[in-house]
Amino acid sequence: MSFPHRHLLGIEQLAPRDIVALLDLAETYVDLSRSRGKHSDALSGLTQINMFFENSTRTQASFELAGQRLGADVMNMAMQASSIKKGETLIDTALTLNAMRPDLLVVRHPHSGAVALLAQKVNCAVLNAGDGRHEHPTQALLDALTIRRAKGRLHRLVIAICGDIAHSRVARSNLLLLGKMENRIRLIGPPTLMPSGIGEFGVEVYDDMREGLKDADVVMMLRLQKERMDGGFIPSEREYFHRYGLDRDKLALAKPDAIVMHPGPMNRGVEIDGTIADDINRSVIQDQVEMGVAVRMAAMDLLARNLRAEAA
């Protein structure tokens, strides 16, 4: 299985065949994770360090579990309480880490481009677990796997991405991936939450939720990222839900078999009605969580194969 990359820094660098290869391998890890054994030795003898400069529960736990299931020695570094607080630069941190000789480095950082900078300074494989507003590649890949399993394909679908597009690295990575796989993408949200120049992405842009959801195959809701907002982007949460929150009336405009997605954590009653989020016939939100572990296992496995090939 060919995956010609040393790092996984973003979707932008991946060709469609790379995406398919990773998703195909992830399928095997879904089966493994559902088995009684749950473990493989694909990363046996390798060290994985998780460095999260931003708080994360779901992504960090998913990467940790993925590494453990593949047999890696996994270490979590609590960067919020580390020497970064004492003034150490990102380069100093990279050099210190490099001296520990890790094989896989999983990094989440609040600044766009920080993960790519780290990758230039270390000798191991680096996986981007989210950098600023830039990218979150494994989230887009797990979303893609979820869609492919639910719909039987990952091309020529009408996919509506709704909400806080401007502050979302998840939206950016999904735009890139779903665009590469020849889908029709609609972005829905208030003009205040649309990035400038969005028309250049070759997508349809709507500020009317009902119009944007017509005949959609996939409805992907996004979290309102209040921590990245420094102004009046929305009038109120109540008004936001009225206009852009997903409820039964709005969902009824999508196709009858449309699936509902959310990267989490959800603000129920703001972005999505709780009954929709919990509807086992429409919502694949829990499937996304399960696919996250499988996709991260596949990504680390493929990068580890390249490391071993280099060392041979």
N, C-alpha and C positions, 0 to 999 in steps of 0.2 A: 504494500500500500504506500504510494508515493505522497509525501507531504514536504515539499522542498523549502522549509522555513526553519531557521534557528530559533526564532521567537514567535510568540503570538501577541503582537502589539495592537492589532486592529483588523477589522474586516477589509479595510481598504487595500491591504497587500495580498489578499487571498483571491485566487481565481475560482470560478465556479466549480472546477474539478476538485480543488482543495476543500471547498465547503462540503461537497458530496462525499469525499473520502472520509472526512472527519465525522460527518453524520452517520455514514455507514458503519464505522467502527463504534460509534456511540450506541448504535442499535444493539450491538453484541454486549455492551456493558449494561444496557437496560436489563437484558436477560440475566446477566451475571448478578446484578444487584437484587433481582427478584428471586434468585436461587437461594438455597439454604446456606451454601458456602460463602457466597458474596465476595470472595477474595481471589486475587490473581497475584502473580509475582512479577508483573510487567515492570515495576519500579523497584524491585528488590535490590538492595545495596545502594540505592540512591537517596540523597537527602533533599527534602523539599522545605523551603523556608517561606512562610506566609508573612508578608509585611503589609500591614494595613494602617496607613496614615489617616484614614477616615474610618469612623465606626461602621461596622457591618456585622450583621448577624447571619443572614442567609448565605451571602456569597462566601464569607470566610468559613462557615461551617461546611458548606458544600465542597470547597476546595480541600479542606482538612479531611473530610470523609473520603473524598475521591482518592487522595494520596494514600490514606491508610488502607483502603480496599485494594490498591495496587501494590502494597507492600513497601512503600517508601518510609523512611524515617522523617516524620513531619514535625516541624517546630513552628510555633506561632510567636511572632515578636509584637508586643504591644507598643506600637510606635508612639502613641499619645503620651506615654509615660517614659519615653526613652531619652537618649542623649540629644535627640533632635530638639527637645525642649531646652536643652542647655546650650544651644547654638551651633551644633554640629551641622555641617552642610550635607546636602544630598550626595555629593561626590565623596565626602568622608565616609558616609554610611555605606556607599557602594564599595569602597576600598576595604572597609572593615569586614563587610559581608563576604567579599571575594576571598579574603584570607581564611574564612571558615570553609571554603571549598564546597559550597552547595552545588547541586546539579540542576535544581529547578527553583526559581524564585517567582513567587506570586505577589504582585504589588498592586495596591490601591492607593491612589494619591489624589489630593484635591486640586492639583494643578495640571492642566493639559500639557502633555509632552514630557512630564517628569519620568514616566515609566520608560519611554524611549531613551531618555538621557541615561537612566540607570543601566539599560541594556547595553549601551556603548561602553560601559565601564566595568562590566563583570564578564567572567568567562563561562557562565552557565546559561541555560535557557530561561528566558523571562516571559511570564504570562501577565498580560494586563487585566487586572480585575476591576478596572474603571479608573480613568484619569480625567479629572475635572469635567468639562463639558464635551470632551473629545470623543472617547469611545469606551464601550464595554463589550468587547467581542464575544465573550463566552455567553453573555445574556442573549445576544442576537442569535447565536448558534443554538442555544437551548430553545429559544422561541421557534427557530426554524425546524428543529426536530419535532417539537410539539405540533406545529402546523402540519408537517409532512405525515406524521402518524395519524392525525385527526382527519386530514383531507385526502390522504393517499397520494399527494403530490406537493411540490413546492414551486410551481410555476403557473402562470396565467390565472392567478387568483386576484380578487379585488380585496385589498387589505386596507382597512381604515385605522390609522394611528391617531388617537384622540387625546387632547389635553395640553400639558405643558411641554411643547416641542422645544421651545427656546433653550431651556435649561437641561435638557435630557440627553445624556450620552447614550442611553438605551435607544432613543429615537434615531440618533445619528447612525449607530451601528446597524440597526434594523433597516433603515433607509438604504444603506450601502448593500447589505446582504440581499434583501428582498428585491432590490433593483437589479443586482447581478443575476438573479434567478428569474428575471422576466415577469415580474408581477406588476399589477396596476396598483399604485400606492396613492392613498388619499390622506392628507393631513388635515385634521379638524381641531380647531381651537380658536380662542379669541385672538385678534391681531396682536395684542400685547404679549402673547405667549408664542408668537411665531418668530423664528430668527430672520434677520434681514437677508435678502438674497435667496430666499427659499425657492423661488421660482426656477432657479438655475439647476435644481436637483431633478428636474423632469417629473415632478409629482403634481397632483391636483390638490389645491388648497381651498378649504371651506371654513367659513366662520359660522355656518349654520349646521348644527349637529344632525338634524333630521335629513337635510339634503345630502350631507356627506355619507350617511350610513345606508342610503338606498342601495339594495342588492349587494351589500358587502358579504364576502365569504368569511372574513376574519375581522373582529373588532378588538383592537388592542388599546386598552386604556393605560394612561400614564399617571404616575404620582405627581401631585402638585409639589414642587421642590421649594418649599418655603425658605429653607436654609440658604438657597441661592438667590432669593429675591430681596432687593433692597428698595422697593418702591411699591406703589399701588397697582399691581399687575391685574388684580381682580377686585370688583367692588365689594364682594363678601362671599364667604363659602356657600351660604344659602343660595345666593344668586348664581354662583358658579354651577352648583349642582342643578339648578333649574334649567340652565342653558346647555351645560356641557357634561353633566353627570349622566351615567348610563342607567336608565330605568327600563321597565318593560315596554313602555310606550315607544321610546326611541329605538330599542332593540328590535321591535316588531317591524321596523322599516328595512332591516337587513334581511338576508336570505333566511328562510325558515331553519336551515341547518347551520347557520353561522355560529362560529365558536367565539367565546369571550376570553380575553387574556388580560393579565396585569402582572408587571414584573415584581410588584410588592416593594415595600410594605404598603398595604392599601389604606386609604382614608375612606372608610365606609360612610356613605351619606354625603360625600364630597365629590369623589370621582366616580363612584359606583354604588348602586343600591345593594345592600347586603344580601337580599334574596337572589339577585342576579349572580353575585359572586359565589354563592353557595349552591346554585342550580346545577346539579350533576349532569343534566342533559345539555347544557350550553357552556358552562364554565370549564376551562381546562387549566385553571390557575394552580391547582395542586399537581397536575401533570407537569407543569412547567418546573416546579420545584424538583420533582423526581428526575426529569430530563436534565436538570442542571448538574446533578452528580455524574450522570453518564457522559455528558458532553465534556465535563472537566477531566474525567478519567481518560477519555479519548484524546483530548488535546495534550495532556501530559505524557501519555503513552507515545504519541507520534513524535513529540519533541525529544523524548528520551531515546527513541530509536535512532534519531539523527545524531544525538550525542554519542551513542555507542558506536555508530558507524564512523564518526570522526575519530574516535579513540582507537578504532581497530587498525 
